[in-house]
Amino acid sequence: MNESNKITVTSPLLPNLDEFKAMLDDIWDRKWLTNNGFYHKELEKSLADYLGVKYISLFTNGTLPLITALQAMKITGEVITTPYSFVATTHSIWWNGLKPVFVDVEEETGNIDPEKIEAAITPHTTAIMPVHVYGTPCNMKRIQEIADIYGLKIIYDAAHAFGVKKDGESVLKAGDMSTLSFHATKVYNTIEGGALVCHDEATKKRIDFLKNFGFAGETTVVAPGINSKMDEIRSAYGLLNLKQVDSAIANRKFIAEKYRTALKDVPGIRFLKDVEGVRHNYAYFPIFISEEYGMSRDALYAKLQEHNIYGRRYFYPLISTFSAYKGLESADPKNLPIAHKLADQVLCLPMFADLDGEGVDRVIEVITK
Ligand SMILES: Cc1ncc(COP(=O)(O)O)c(C=O)c1O
């Protein structure tokens, strides 16, 4: 296969190399590589500003903030969540020795269906962990109403929702905490990285202890914390990428519009639409393929590969089908019909900031011919 015309499902947003080298020189001069250094502090400030939130803590990836959020709020018993996500969502519950309880999703968005949450609540339920899948905001108002009635905490997995706003407000303001992933494949990346957003200073302090082994002072350890500190090199890289994330999102929007225009009349192909009042980030371009298309999702996935185009079946298989979770009562496919349908139909098309119009046309041609 010709490597030069290969189209991958994603490709990382890279900062200007000369600017990065200059920052590396500065880091070498400072001789301070990690533990809340200069660039770490700068990135926390800049991200809080860009994202429109007050309290944000940087992490080494997007999984540890999920694990730490559950720790920080001392969540016990059962956590209601969605099977239609990346495995890290449920793994974070398992790593805390808690029981995940799966609830089905909405067909329109792929997000947890708020109307099915109440039926899954038991006396052991203490929290809900929804995911803003593909960056489309969950029904945050309804989820909050339910949490308030039953006294539950909400941790949003916002790994896909960098920069997403609803009615002018960051979605990261919803619930008790939200997590982000800055993995290389995301809209905004620090190579590996992530963050935890909370809403008050005392909680941020606790989170910062927890991501540094529980250290609250030189000789004081207040909890069995973990090590999830972001280093100076990736913090500097993150500052540079932040400068270009808006233009990256604008390019992604252009690609999404091109796909939508070309695919809107293709029978058997459905895609996500922009929601009014939402500033989308176009993190993914999932299409859902039904029988009318005349070819199965897996056949189209293979056909694209024959043309050197690599989509991704994201999210397939469902988390609830993996060996660690499939024995749970809530993992019964009869409990999750919509999630199973989406997992069987979905194919994420190539989507990244420097995918050019010609590349998009190549993908469209294979799908429409
Ligand atoms: C929904 C979701 N949650 C959590 C994660 C975990 O993030 P990370 O890979 O940065 O640990 C991801 C990453 O792909 C994700 O897509």
The ligand as an SDF file (V2000), in Angstrom:
LIG
                    3D

 16 16  0  0  0  0  0  0  0  0999 V2000
  -14.4050    9.1420   26.4350 C   0  0  0  0  0  0  0  0  0  0  0  0
  -12.9870    8.9520   26.8710 C   0  0  0  0  0  0  0  0  0  0  0  0
  -12.7190    8.8840   28.1780 N   0  0  0  0  0  0  0  0  0  0  0  0
  -11.4650    8.7380   28.6370 C   0  0  0  0  0  0  0  0  0  0  0  0
  -10.4040    8.6310   27.7720 C   0  0  0  0  0  0  0  0  0  0  0  0
   -9.0420    8.4000   28.3230 C   0  0  0  0  0  0  0  0  0  0  0  0
   -8.1430    9.3890   28.0060 O   0  0  0  0  0  0  0  0  0  0  0  0
   -6.5730    9.0750   27.8940 P   0  0  0  0  0  0  0  0  0  0  0  0
   -6.3580    8.2440   26.6690 O   0  0  0  0  0  0  0  0  0  0  0  0
   -5.9860   10.4500   27.7740 O   0  0  0  0  0  0  0  0  0  0  0  0
   -6.1660    8.3870   29.1510 O   0  0  0  0  0  0  0  0  0  0  0  0
  -10.6220    8.7050   26.3920 C   0  0  0  0  0  0  0  0  0  0  0  0
   -9.4790    8.6180   25.4560 C   0  0  0  0  0  0  0  0  0  0  0  0
   -9.5120    8.1970   24.3650 O   0  0  0  0  0  0  0  0  0  0  0  0
  -11.9570    8.8630   25.9260 C   0  0  0  0  0  0  0  0  0  0  0  0
  -12.2210    8.8990   24.6080 O   0  0  0  0  0  0  0  0  0  0  0  0
  1  2  1  0
  2  3  1  0
  2 15  2  0
  3  4  2  0
  4  5  1  0
  5  6  1  0
  5 12  2  0
  6  7  1  0
  7  8  1  0
  8  9  2  0
  8 10  1  0
  8 11  1  0
 12 13  1  0
 12 15  1  0
 13 14  2  0
 15 16  1  0
M  END
$$$$
